[in-house]
Amino acid sequence: MIHILIEEAYENLVSLEALEKTGGAVLAHQGIDPNTDLSIVIDSDEKLHKLNHDFLGIDAPTDVLSFPSDEFDPDEQAVYVGDVIISFQRAEVQAKNAGHPVINELQLLVVHGILHLLGHDHAEPAEKTRMWTSQAEILNQLGVQINQLPE
């Protein structure tokens, strides 16, 4: 089950259905049990800045953070793979700079974040190629147009 929490300030600006569909598409693309649990949180630059500082020692905001987990949730009878936390403000700026709608940017960040939860990385060229290919395939399946992928 995909749990989505949207900070009140952004509730009317984000399509819950689009985020759920995107999360499900990532799980399906990666061959993950659709009953797998994860959380997607849409919050502020301030919140992402604090989390980035507290957990990664980076004193700056960021667009998306992933906090992997591999715990079994006995209530849901499913594996909980972790949390993806996205800055709405950062997504909005990036969407404007790239020339596509903010929902497309949010969907890209959901895909990116969940792929990290599932073990993808982009530190090495081969890993990056694999991750970017997966991102592009998933977004294409969803019909999401992204004018540029993040570096």
PyMOL commands that set and color helices and strands:
alter all, ss='L'
color gray80, all
select helices_A, chain A and resi 8-13+16-29+45-56+88-98+102-117+125-142
alter helices_A, ss='H'
color red, helices_A
select strands_A, chain A and resi 2-6+37-43+64-73+78-87
alter strands_A, ss='S'
color yellow, strands_A
deselect
rebuild
show_as cartoon
